[in-house]
Every structure is written in C-alpha cells, then in structure tokens.
Amino acid sequence: MSQIAFPSPDPTILARRDEIVAGLAAILPPDGLIADVAGRRAFETDALTAYRRLPLAVALPCSIDEVARIMRFCRDGGVNIVARGAGTSLSGGAIPQEDAIVLGLSKMNRILEINLADRYARVEAGVTNLAISEAVAADGFFYAPDPSSQLACTIGGNVGMNSGGAHCLKYGVTVNNLLGVRLVTLDGDVLDLGGPAPDAGGLDWLGVVCGSEGQLGIVVEATVKLIRAAEGARPTLFGFDSCADASRCVAAIVGAGIVPVAMEYMDKAAIAICENFAKAGYPLDVEAMLIVEVEGSEAEIAAELARIGAIAKAHGVRVTRESMSAMESAQIWKGRKSAFGATGRVADYICMDGTVPTGRLPEALERVGEICAAYGLRVANVFHAGDGNMHPLILYDVNDPDQQQKAEEAGMEVLKMSVALGGSLTGEHGVGIEKRDLMTCQYSDADLAQQKRVRAAFDPQAQLNPAKVFPLERRPA
C-alpha cells in the first residue's frame, strides 16, 4: 500500500466539469484547452511516475492576460489549479488532482530580453533552463543553475522548486541567481517582484516566492543573472577504494576552503550504470568516484587541481584522471547528467533529496546502505557532494506493490536520517507530495502554522497546488 495519500475529489466540482470546461474555452483558443481523456492523460503525472491523477482539464495559455483570466475564473468557481512546466518534478510537485485543472506554461517560451551590459535575461516561464545559456554562450555568458534535467526543465518550475544542479556549489541555486519574477495571483493581479537591479528594496517577496511550489501564484516571467564564463574549466575523476574515503575527501576539500565549480559523487553501482550508458571512461574497479571541476586560467586550474589532488592522495585516492579535451569533459558530464535516465533503464527508482552537513557524509552513506539493505532493496548513490545534497536512487519494481511500499518506507527513513544528522528534507527537488507528511520532522507546529499564514495571504482557500507541501489535515475518504 502506498505511503502517500491523496484527498478525495470534490464531487460538486466533478459534477460541474462541463461548465468549467466551457468557461475555460471562452478564455482560451481551441489549441489552448485539452479536455479529452487521451489528451489529459499526458498530464496525469510528472517524474514521480508511481502516482497518477487525471486532471479535470488542461489549460495552456499563451499570454499573461490569459493566465490572469484563468486565475480569476477558477477563484470564482472554487476550482483548484496545479501549475506545470515540463513535468520533470521528482517530488510529485506537478501531479494534479481529479478536481483541479492543470495550468501549463509550455507555450509561454519566449526569451524577452537579454542585457549583457547589466548581465541579466528576462524570460517567460516556459523557457527551458538550458536555452538561456545557449542564447548567450556565443557572447561568453551563461546561466549558472544546471539541474540534470536542464534540457527539458523550465524556469518557472526551477523557481517553484528552487532548483540547483551540479554547479550550485560555487554559483548557488535558483534563488541565488534570480533577480525578479512576474507573478499572477489567484485574484488575477500581476505583481512584479524584484527586477533587473540586484538587491531590490522592500520586503524580500522574491525569496518567499522562490521555492513556494506554485502555492502563492503563477510565475509567468523571470529575470535571471547572467554570469561571465570563466577562461577555462576542467573536470577530474578521482576513484577510491571505499565510499568512506571518498566522502571524507569531500569534507576535507570543503574544510580547506577550496570551492570547486562542482564536486559530484558516485558509488560503484551508479558508476556502472552511467558508464554503461554514456561510455565516459569512468573507472569500474573502484567503490566510489568524485567528479571535481575547477575553472579559471590554465595556471589557476593547475594550482587548484594540485591542492585538491594532494588532499585526495591523503585520503587514499587510487585512480586520478584529468580531462584533456573539451570532448572528454563533455563525456564526463554526460555520464553524470544522464544518471537518472540511465538508472531508469535498469530499474524503477525513487530518488531522495535530503541534505546533510558534508562532515556527516560518511555516516549518512553508511546509514543509507543499511536502510536499503534492511528492506531488501538495491541503491545507487549519485549526488552533489560539495553541499551534501544526497540523491540515493532506491531501486524497485513499480509493478510489485510490496516493493513500492518498501521503497517508499526506505526513502522516508533516509529523509528522517538526513534531518537527524543536521540536514534538511530537500536540497533542490522540493517537497511536493513526496515529503509532505515528513514536514513535521523538520518543522514545529508553530513553524508550519506561520508558513500556512503566508500562503493564506495569497491563497485563502488553498486552491493553488493543493495537498502539496503541508501535511494533510485529514485522511482522505
């Protein structure tokens, strides 16, 4: 039996479906509304594919005006709304309910402005993460946050979940690279929070909205920082005979005050899975591997890699392989970026997202292995080691309800362990439905009550992305 509960749909809303669809049809062009069962089926889940709910309808607006009109229509009719970007959420953040419409931003995909002098880009919510960097690469700039799904995931979703990526160690996650958003509230009002200038005055509403998982309004535009690309960058592979040695090396590098661009961890299972897919030249005879990337001039790269290499040697590194070309660097990162997809070829999996202090990584990895073994499950660890953002992939068979239950229970234990070690429930995937019922492990009743009061100021009836983030107050019927 699944550990994740869904509230029963409102029968009065279901009974009014034809009326609601007709109202949306009056707002949207014919190709902006999906009402048939087959069409809606494409939106019934996200990257947490074990759970599915068929939405009432799917609205695909092309403009801010259409978004505002949809919001007012749903507010007046008591209809719930689930915002959706590309559906890459691993925490179930975009899974709908039967009495909710999906409001998809995929058609709002224009890059509206690029200002290299002031180093920002203004884009619509449906623009993909990678598209921003591609648009400015020829001029020597890039957008720093780089989730593994950056080819598909959109900026609106990145803002909703405060997404990170491999290079967040040096450059930070979405909130550290976000200058402003245009937000449409449930009342249909359009709010401009922040803007091109850094450190806008007034209350930090931008910080409140980033990571709010679509529960305060619909982000329709974002203004993001553009960063000048470094003169050069180079990843190096370090292979170790034990997971403990590799994780202690991570803590030592951080403790020495070195800030690489990225520092990624893979255990033996993950190395084999990714190498089989990407043919990146990963060492298959080690128990754990680090991908450490540094950047700068040739002299700077050499000096920093020498320091890191000395630390790795002190922690028993057995294999060291420095990238010698742009093609080799691309292959190394292809393997890491393909980890989730490559694992999906081997088995179904649940991807956890807890964080722990880097000094507790050895203990955390050992405990993850013990938890999964106790449930008779395999696990592959691949994660952002530099900031302790763990991503154990717990492997199971989705067609076996018993295995699914065990995988979910194991995942919940891993997340509780992360909090107990001084970390948090999520580093970049968000809470969604996956971690919703564990929020009481990290926050007190007073903490959660205050968060709900902030939400209620924007959405009094909890119509925006309901049954997410906060524990359900009553069990479903």
C-alpha positions in Angstrom: 0.0 0.0 0.0 1.3 3.5 -0.9 2.6 5.7 1.8 1.3 8.8 0.0 -2.4 9.8 0.4 -4.5 11.9 -1.9 -7.6 13.8 -0.8 -10.9 12.7 -2.3 -12.0 15.0 -5.1 -14.9 17.4 -4.6 -18.0 15.8 -6.1 -19.6 19.2 -6.7 -16.6 20.2 -8.9 -16.6 17.0 -10.8 -20.3 17.4 -11.5 -19.6 20.9 -12.9 -16.9 19.7 -15.3 -18.7 20.5 -18.5 -19.5 24.0 -17.2 -15.8 24.6 -16.1 -14.5 23.4 -19.5 -16.9 25.7 -21.3 -15.7 28.6 -19.1 -12.1 27.9 -20.0 -13.0 27.5 -23.6 -14.3 31.1 -23.6 -10.9 32.3 -22.4 -8.5 30.2 -24.5 -8.2 29.5 -28.2 -9.1 25.9 -29.3 -5.5 24.7 -29.2 -5.1 26.1 -25.7 -7.5 23.7 -23.9 -7.3 20.0 -23.6 -10.5 18.3 -22.3 -10.5 14.8 -23.8 -9.4 11.9 -21.8 -6.5 10.9 -24.0 -5.1 14.4 -24.0 -5.4 14.9 -20.3 -3.7 11.5 -19.7 -0.4 13.1 -20.8 -0.6 15.4 -17.8 -1.6 12.9 -15.1 1.9 12.6 -13.6 5.3 14.1 -13.5 8.8 12.5 -12.9 7.4 10.8 -9.7 5.7 8.4 -12.1 4.4 5.9 -9.5 1.5 8.3 -8.9 -1.2 9.5 -11.4 -4.3 11.5 -11.2 -6.3 12.6 -14.3 -6.9 16.4 -14.2 -10.3 18.0 -14.8 -8.9 19.8 -17.8 -5.6 21.3 -19.1 -5.2 25.0 -19.9 -2.2 26.1 -22.0 -2.3 29.9 -22.1 -0.1 31.9 -24.4 -0.2 35.3 -22.6 -0.2 36.8 -19.1 -3.7 38.1 -19.8 -5.0 34.6 -20.4 -3.3 33.4 -17.2 -4.9 36.2 -15.2 -8.4 35.4 -16.7 -8.0 31.7 -15.9 -7.0 32.5 -12.3 -10.0 34.8 -11.7 -12.3 32.2 -13.3 -11.0 29.4 -11.1 -11.1 31.6 -8.0 -14.7 32.5 -8.6 -15.7 28.9 -9.3 -13.7 27.3 -6.5 -11.6 25.3 -8.9 -8.2 24.1 -7.9 -5.1 24.9 -10.1 -1.9 23.0 -10.5 0.9 24.9 -12.3 3.1 22.8 -14.6 6.3 23.5 -16.5 7.9 20.5 -18.2 6.7 17.9 -15.6 10.2 17.0 -14.5 9.5 17.3 -10.8 10.8 14.3 -8.8 8.8 15.1 -5.8 5.3 15.0 -7.4 5.0 18.7 -7.4 3.1 18.8 -10.7 0.8 15.8 -10.1 -2.8 17.1 -10.4 -6.0 16.1 -8.7 -9.3 15.0 -10.3 -11.0 18.2 -9.2 -8.1 20.5 -10.4 -7.1 21.9 -13.7 -3.5 21.9 -14.9 -2.3 25.3 -16.0 0.7 24.6 -18.2 3.2 27.3 -19.2 4.8 25.4 -22.1 3.5 27.9 -24.7 5.0 30.9 -22.9 8.5 30.1 -24.0 10.0 33.4 -25.3 13.3 35.0 -24.3 12.0 38.5 -23.9 15.2 40.4 -23.2 19.0 39.9 -22.9 21.0 42.6 -21.4 24.7 41.8 -21.4 25.8 45.2 -20.1 23.7 44.7 -16.9 24.1 40.9 -17.0 20.5 39.7 -16.9 18.0 38.0 -19.1 14.2 38.3 -18.9 12.4 35.1 -20.0 8.9 33.6 -19.9 8.2 30.8 -17.5 8.2 28.1 -20.2 11.8 28.8 -21.4 14.0 25.8 -20.7 16.9 26.1 -18.3 19.5 25.3 -21.0 18.0 27.6 -23.6 19.2 30.6 -21.6 22.8 29.6 -21.6 22.6 28.6 -25.2 21.2 32.1 -26.1 24.2 33.9 -24.5 27.0 31.3 -25.0 28.5 33.0 -28.1 28.9 36.2 -26.0 30.8 34.3 -23.3 28.0 34.2 -20.7 25.8 31.5 -19.1 23.0 30.9 -16.6 24.5 29.0 -13.6 21.9 26.7 -12.1 22.0 23.4 -14.1 19.7 20.6 -13.0 20.3 17.3 -14.6 17.0 17.8 -16.5 18.2 21.2 -17.8 17.5 20.2 -21.4 13.8 19.9 -20.6 13.0 21.6 -17.3 11.7 25.2 -17.4 12.5 28.3 -15.5 9.0 28.5 -14.0 9.5 25.1 -12.5 13.0 25.9 -11.4 11.7 29.0 -9.5 8.9 26.9 -8.0 11.2 24.3 -6.6 14.3 26.5 -6.1 16.3 24.0 -8.3 20.0 23.6 -8.1 22.4 21.4 -10.1 26.0 20.3 -10.3 27.4 23.8 -10.4 25.5 25.1 -7.4 28.5 24.6 -5.2 30.2 27.7 -6.5 27.3 29.7 -8.0 24.3 28.8 -5.8 20.8 27.5 -6.6 17.9 29.3 -8.3 17.3 31.8 -5.6 20.9 33.0 -5.7 20.6 33.7 -9.5 17.1 35.1 -9.6 16.6 38.9 -9.8 12.9 39.2 -10.3 9.6 37.5 -11.2 6.3 38.5 -12.6 3.6 36.7 -10.6 -0.1 36.3 -11.4 -2.1 35.9 -8.2 -5.3 34.0 -7.7 -7.2 37.3 -8.0 -5.7 37.8 -11.5 -3.4 40.6 -10.3 0.0 40.9 -11.9 2.8 41.6 -9.4 6.4 42.5 -10.3 8.7 41.3 -7.5 12.4 42.4 -7.7 13.8 43.4 -11.1 17.0 43.8 -13.1 18.8 45.7 -10.3 20.3 43.4 -7.7 19.1 43.7 -4.1 15.8 45.4 -4.7 14.4 47.4 -1.8 11.5 46.4 0.4 10.5 43.1 1.8 12.0 40.0 0.2 8.9 38.7 -1.5 11.2 37.2 -4.2 12.7 35.0 -1.6 9.3 33.9 -0.4 8.1 33.1 -3.9 11.2 31.1 -5.0 10.6 27.6 -3.7 6.9 28.1 -2.9 6.0 25.3 -5.3 3.2 27.2 -7.1 1.2 27.9 -3.9 1.4 31.6 -3.9 0.7 32.4 -7.6 1.8 31.6 -11.1 5.3 32.7 -12.1 4.9 33.8 -15.7 8.3 35.6 -16.2 11.6 35.5 -14.5 14.6 37.9 -14.6 17.8 35.9 -14.0 21.5 36.7 -13.6 23.9 36.1 -16.4 27.5 35.2 -15.5 30.6 35.7 -17.5 32.1 32.3 -18.4 35.5 31.5 -17.0 38.6 31.4 -19.2 38.6 27.6 -18.9 37.2 24.7 -16.9 38.4 21.2 -16.3 36.8 18.2 -14.6 38.9 15.4 -13.0 37.9 11.9 -11.9 39.1 10.6 -8.5 38.5 7.0 -7.7 38.6 5.5 -4.2 38.5 2.0 -2.7 35.8 2.9 -0.2 32.8 5.2 0.0 34.0 6.5 3.3 37.4 7.6 1.9 35.6 9.5 -0.9 33.2 11.2 1.4 35.9 12.2 3.8 37.9 13.6 0.9 34.8 15.8 0.1 34.7 17.2 3.7 38.5 17.8 3.6 38.3 19.8 0.4 35.5 21.9 1.7 37.2 22.3 5.0 40.4 23.5 3.3 38.4 26.5 1.9 38.5 25.3 -1.7 35.4 26.0 -3.7 35.4 24.0 -6.9 32.8 24.7 -9.5 31.3 21.3 -8.9 32.0 18.2 -6.8 29.9 15.2 -7.7 29.8 11.8 -6.0 29.0 8.3 -7.5 29.2 4.9 -5.8 30.1 1.7 -7.6 26.5 0.9 -8.6 26.0 4.4 -10.1 29.4 4.4 -11.8 28.5 1.1 -13.6 25.0 2.3 -14.6 26.3 5.7 -16.0 29.3 4.2 -17.7 27.2 1.6 -19.5 25.0 4.4 -20.9 27.5 7.2 -21.6 30.8 5.4 -22.2 32.5 8.3 -20.4 35.6 6.3 -19.3 34.6 6.0 -15.6 36.8 3.6 -13.6 34.7 0.4 -12.9 37.1 -1.1 -10.4 36.6 1.5 -7.6 33.9 1.7 -4.9 33.3 5.4 -5.2 34.3 8.3 -7.5 34.3 12.1 -7.4 34.0 14.4 -10.3 35.7 17.6 -9.3 35.6 20.6 -11.7 37.7 23.8 -11.3 37.8 26.8 -13.5 40.0 29.8 -14.3 43.2 30.4 -16.3 45.5 27.4 -17.0 47.7 28.5 -14.1 44.7 28.7 -11.7 43.3 25.4 -12.8 46.7 23.7 -12.4 47.2 25.2 -8.9 43.8 24.3 -7.6 43.9 20.8 -9.0 47.3 20.3 -7.3 45.8 21.2 -4.0 42.8 19.0 -4.5 45.0 16.2 -5.7 47.1 16.4 -2.6 44.0 16.1 -0.4 42.7 13.2 -2.4 46.0 11.4 -2.1 45.9 11.9 1.7 42.5 10.1 1.6 43.7 7.1 -0.3 42.7 8.0 -3.9 43.7 5.2 -6.3 42.6 6.5 -9.7 43.1 10.1 -10.9 42.1 11.1 -14.4 42.2 14.7 -15.5 40.2 15.7 -18.6 42.5 16.5 -21.5 40.0 18.0 -24.0 36.6 19.6 -24.4 35.2 16.4 -25.8 36.4 14.4 -22.8 34.9 16.9 -20.4 31.6 16.7 -22.2 31.6 12.9 -21.9 32.4 13.1 -18.2 29.5 15.4 -17.6 27.2 13.4 -20.0 27.6 10.4 -17.7 26.7 12.4 -14.6 23.8 14.3 -16.2 22.4 11.1 -17.6 22.4 9.3 -14.2 18.7 9.4 -13.6 17.7 8.4 -17.1 20.4 5.7 -17.3 19.1 4.3 -14.0 15.6 4.2 -15.4 16.9 1.7 -18.0 17.9 -0.7 -15.2 15.0 -0.4 -12.7 12.3 1.8 -11.4 13.5 4.0 -8.6 12.7 6.6 -6.1 15.2 9.5 -5.9 15.6 11.0 -2.5 16.8 14.6 -2.0 17.8 15.1 1.6 20.9 17.1 2.6 23.4 16.5 5.3 26.5 18.5 6.5 29.5 17.4 4.5 31.2 16.3 7.6 28.5 13.7 8.2 28.6 12.3 4.6 30.5 9.1 5.6 27.9 8.3 8.3 25.0 9.2 6.1 26.1 7.0 3.2 26.7 4.0 5.5 23.2 4.5 7.0 21.6 4.7 3.5 23.1 1.4 2.7 21.9 -0.2 5.9 18.4 1.2 5.5 18.0 -0.1 1.9 19.6 -3.5 2.8 17.1 -3.9 5.6 14.3 -3.6 3.1 16.0 -6.0 0.7 16.5 -3.2 -1.9 19.4 -2.0 -4.0 20.6 1.6 -4.0 22.8 3.7 -6.3 24.2 6.9 -4.9 24.9 9.8 -7.1 24.7 13.4 -5.7 26.1 16.9 -5.3 28.7 16.1 -2.7 30.0 19.6 -2.2 26.9 20.8 -0.5 25.8 17.5 0.9 22.8 17.2 -1.3 22.3 13.4 -1.4 20.4 11.6 -4.2 20.2 7.9 -3.3 18.3 6.1 -6.1 16.3 3.3 -4.4 15.7 0.7 -7.0 12.4 -1.4 -7.0 9.8 -2.8 -9.4 6.8 -0.5 -9.8 4.6 -3.4 -10.8 5.2 -5.0 -7.4 3.1 -3.1 -4.7 5.1 -4.7 -1.9 8.4 -3.4 -3.4 6.9 0.0 -3.9 5.8 0.2 -0.3 9.2 -0.9 0.9 11.0 1.6 -1.4 8.8 4.4 0.0 9.3 3.4 3.6 13.1 3.2 3.0 13.0 6.6 1.4 11.2 8.1 4.4 13.8 6.6 6.7 16.6 8.2 4.6 15.0 11.6 4.8 14.4 11.4 8.5 18.0 10.4 8.9 19.1 13.5 6.9 17.2 15.8 9.3 18.5 13.9 12.3 22.1 14.5 11.1 21.6 18.2 11.0 20.4 18.5 7.4 17.1 19.0 5.7 14.3 17.2 3.8 15.1 18.7 0.4 18.0 20.4 -1.3 16.6 21.1 -4.7 13.7 18.8 -5.6 11.1 20.5 -3.4 8.5 18.9 -1.0 5.6 18.2 -3.4 3.7 15.1 -2.2 6.8 13.0 -1.6 8.0 14.7 1.6 4.7 16.5 2.6 4.0 14.2 5.5 7.6 14.4 6.8 7.5 18.2 7.2 6.7 17.7 10.9 10.2 16.1 11.3 11.9 19.3 10.3 9.4 22.0 11.4 7.5 22.6 14.6 3.8 23.1 14.6 4.4 26.9 15.1 6.8 26.9 12.1 4.2 25.2 9.8 1.4 27.4 11.1 3.4 30.5 10.2 4.1 29.2 6.7 0.4 28.5 6.2 -0.4 32.0 7.2 1.9 33.3 4.5 0.2 31.1 2.0 -3.2 32.1 3.1 -2.4 35.7 2.4 -2.1 34.8 -1.3 -4.5 31.9 -1.5 -7.1 31.8 1.4 -8.8 28.7 0.2 -5.7 26.7 -0.7 -6.7 26.4 -4.4 -3.2 26.6 -5.8 -1.4 23.3 -5.9 -3.4 21.8 -3.0 -2.5 18.8 -1.0 1.2 19.5 -1.5 4.0 20.7 0.9 1.9 20.7 4.1 0.7 17.5 5.8 -2.9 16.7 5.1 -5.1 17.8 8.0 -7.5 14.9 7.5 -7.1 11.5 6.0 -8.8 11.0 2.6 -12.1 9.2 2.5 
